[in-house]
Amino acid sequence: VDWLLGDRGYDADRFRETLKDKGIRPCIPGREQRKTPVKYDKCRYKRRNRIEIMFGRLKDWRRVATRYDRCPKVFFSAIALAATVIYWL
């Protein structure tokens, strides 16, 4: 993982330091209460919305949202099938 995209809820110095120790660059905007502003890639952060929309669409599929399938392979197959159908619609 090169980047971690997160919302303001993950803005903590300790969390950022842990990510940097692992070689992951955080793309997390700072909270408004923060005294010193934090730099982050605004363009990359805006694209985070696409990921959230895809997860929201996948959760429309009841089988995926409630995780009927306990086997990881079958669950991944259900996600792949749902993503394919969502892409074509």
VEXDREN-2710 file (C-alpha; in Angstrom, 1 decimal):
% VEXDREN-2710
k/r/px/py/pz
1/VAL/0.0/0.0/0.0
2/ASP/1.4/3.4/-1.0
3/TRP/-1.4/5.7/0.1
4/LEU/-4.1/5.6/2.8
5/LEU/-7.1/7.7/1.9
6/GLY/-9.2/8.5/5.0
7/ASP/-11.6/11.1/6.2
8/ARG/-11.1/13.6/9.1
9/GLY/-12.0/11.0/11.7
10/TYR/-8.6/9.4/11.2
11/ASP/-6.7/12.6/11.8
12/ALA/-4.3/11.8/14.7
13/ASP/-0.6/12.4/15.0
14/ARG/0.0/8.9/16.4
15/PHE/-1.9/7.3/13.5
16/ARG/0.0/9.3/11.0
17/GLU/3.4/8.4/12.6
18/THR/2.4/4.7/12.5
19/LEU/1.6/4.9/8.8
20/LYS/4.9/6.7/8.0
21/ASP/6.8/4.0/9.9
22/LYS/5.3/1.4/7.6
23/GLY/6.1/3.5/4.5
24/ILE/2.5/4.5/3.8
25/ARG/1.7/8.1/2.9
26/PRO/-1.5/9.4/4.6
27/CYS/-4.0/11.4/2.5
28/ILE/-6.1/12.6/5.5
29/PRO/-7.2/16.2/5.9
30/GLY/-6.7/17.7/9.3
31/ARG/-9.6/18.5/11.6
32/GLU/-10.7/22.1/12.1
33/GLN/-9.5/22.1/15.7
34/ARG/-5.9/21.3/14.7
35/LYS/-3.6/24.2/15.5
36/THR/-1.1/23.5/12.6
37/PRO/-2.6/22.6/9.2
38/VAL/-1.7/19.3/7.7
39/LYS/-0.7/19.0/4.0
40/TYR/-2.5/16.3/2.0
41/ASP/-3.1/15.7/-1.7
42/LYS/-6.5/17.4/-2.4
43/CYS/-6.9/15.8/-5.8
44/ARG/-6.3/12.3/-4.5
45/TYR/-8.7/13.0/-1.6
46/LYS/-11.5/14.0/-3.9
47/ARG/-11.2/10.7/-5.8
48/ARG/-11.9/8.9/-2.5
49/ASN/-15.5/9.6/-3.2
50/ARG/-15.5/7.0/-6.0
51/ILE/-14.5/4.2/-3.6
52/GLU/-17.2/5.2/-1.1
53/ILE/-19.8/5.2/-3.9
54/MET/-18.7/1.7/-5.0
55/PHE/-19.0/0.3/-1.5
56/GLY/-22.4/1.9/-1.2
57/ARG/-23.6/0.2/-4.4
58/LEU/-22.2/-3.1/-3.3
59/LYS/-24.1/-2.9/0.0
60/ASP/-27.3/-2.6/-2.1
61/TRP/-26.8/-6.3/-2.8
62/ARG/-28.3/-8.1/0.2
63/ARG/-26.0/-11.1/-0.1
64/VAL/-22.9/-8.9/0.1
65/ALA/-24.2/-6.5/2.8
66/THR/-25.2/-9.3/5.3
67/ARG/-22.3/-11.6/4.2
68/TYR/-24.4/-14.7/3.7
69/ASP/-21.3/-16.6/2.4
70/ARG/-18.9/-17.5/5.2
71/CYS/-16.3/-19.0/2.8
72/PRO/-13.9/-16.2/1.7
73/LYS/-13.8/-17.6/-1.9
74/VAL/-17.5/-17.6/-2.3
75/PHE/-17.9/-14.2/-0.7
76/PHE/-15.3/-12.7/-3.1
77/SER/-17.1/-14.4/-6.0
78/ALA/-20.4/-12.7/-4.9
79/ILE/-18.5/-9.3/-4.7
80/ALA/-17.0/-9.9/-8.2
81/LEU/-20.4/-10.8/-9.6
82/ALA/-22.1/-7.7/-8.0
83/ALA/-19.3/-5.4/-9.2
84/THR/-19.6/-6.8/-12.8
85/VAL/-23.4/-6.2/-12.9
86/ILE/-23.0/-2.7/-11.3
87/TYR/-20.4/-1.8/-13.9
88/TRP/-22.6/-2.9/-16.8
89/LEU/-25.7/-1.2/-15.6
END
